[in-house]
Amino acid sequence: MDEYTWPTRRPNVPAQSPQEVWTATLAALPLGASVSGEVIGRQPFGVFIRVDGVLSAMALAEIIALPDGMGLPVLGTRVRGEVIGHAEHNHQVRVRLHESGTSLG
């Protein structure tokens, strides 16, 4: 098995358009918000995170936003971080992981 994986498709949110879902995600996860979640995909450039409490949110922690010396967390790892940006074109929340991000068990 390859060590890199793509996240599974996000759950559908009935009766909401993609723009409505994105608007709700932005409201729930503004810049500077603390987030926690599970690593659900890995690529050489970073990890994808399913954010706790925001079903529709897909977060990306890029390798350049990892603490110095921190490797890519493995699938299933619980992580913590901070929202540092939003990517409108693909509805992603950009996250910087905390150094202790992989200590959640």
C-alpha positions in Angstrom: 0.0 0.0 0.0 1.2 3.5 -0.9 1.9 5.8 2.1 0.0 8.6 0.3 -3.8 8.6 0.1 -6.5 11.0 -1.0 -9.4 11.7 1.4 -12.7 10.0 0.8 -15.4 12.2 -0.6 -17.1 14.6 1.8 -20.5 13.6 3.1 -23.4 15.3 1.2 -25.3 17.9 3.1 -28.9 17.6 2.0 -30.9 20.7 0.9 -27.9 23.0 0.7 -26.0 24.2 -2.3 -22.2 24.0 -2.3 -22.1 27.8 -1.8 -24.4 27.5 1.3 -22.2 24.8 2.8 -19.0 26.9 2.1 -20.6 30.0 3.7 -21.5 28.0 6.8 -18.0 26.6 6.9 -16.5 30.1 6.8 -18.7 31.2 9.6 -17.8 28.2 11.7 -14.1 28.4 11.0 -12.8 32.0 10.8 -9.2 32.9 10.6 -7.4 32.2 13.9 -10.0 29.6 15.0 -8.6 26.6 16.8 -9.5 23.3 15.2 -9.0 19.6 15.9 -9.8 16.6 13.8 -8.6 13.4 12.2 -6.1 13.0 9.4 -8.1 11.4 6.5 -5.7 11.8 3.6 -1.9 12.2 3.0 0.0 13.6 0.1 3.7 14.7 -0.2 2.5 18.3 0.1 0.5 17.9 3.4 -2.4 16.2 5.1 -6.2 16.5 4.8 -8.2 16.8 8.0 -11.8 16.1 8.8 -12.6 18.9 11.2 -14.5 18.1 14.4 -17.9 19.6 14.7 -18.0 20.9 11.1 -19.2 18.0 9.0 -18.8 19.8 5.6 -15.3 21.2 6.3 -12.2 19.8 4.6 -9.0 21.2 6.0 -5.5 21.0 4.6 -2.3 21.4 6.6 0.4 21.9 4.0 4.0 20.7 4.7 5.1 24.3 4.8 2.7 24.9 7.7 4.0 22.1 9.9 6.1 22.9 12.9 9.9 22.5 12.3 10.9 18.9 12.5 7.4 17.5 12.4 6.7 14.8 9.8 3.5 14.2 8.1 1.0 12.7 10.5 -0.3 9.3 9.5 -3.9 8.4 8.6 -6.2 8.3 11.6 -4.0 10.6 13.7 -5.8 13.2 15.8 -4.4 16.7 15.3 -4.9 20.3 16.5 -4.1 23.5 14.7 -5.2 27.0 13.8 -7.1 28.3 10.7 -4.6 30.4 8.6 -6.6 30.8 5.4 -9.5 29.8 3.2 -9.2 28.6 -0.5 -12.4 29.7 -2.2 -11.6 27.8 -5.5 -11.8 24.4 -3.8 -13.6 25.2 -0.5 -10.7 24.2 1.7 -9.8 25.5 5.1 -6.0 26.0 5.4 -4.6 25.0 8.8 -1.2 25.3 10.6 -0.7 22.4 12.9 0.4 22.9 16.5 3.7 21.2 17.5 1.8 19.0 20.0 -0.7 18.3 17.2 -0.2 14.6 17.1 -0.4 13.9 20.8 -4.1 13.5 20.9 -4.0 9.8 20.6 
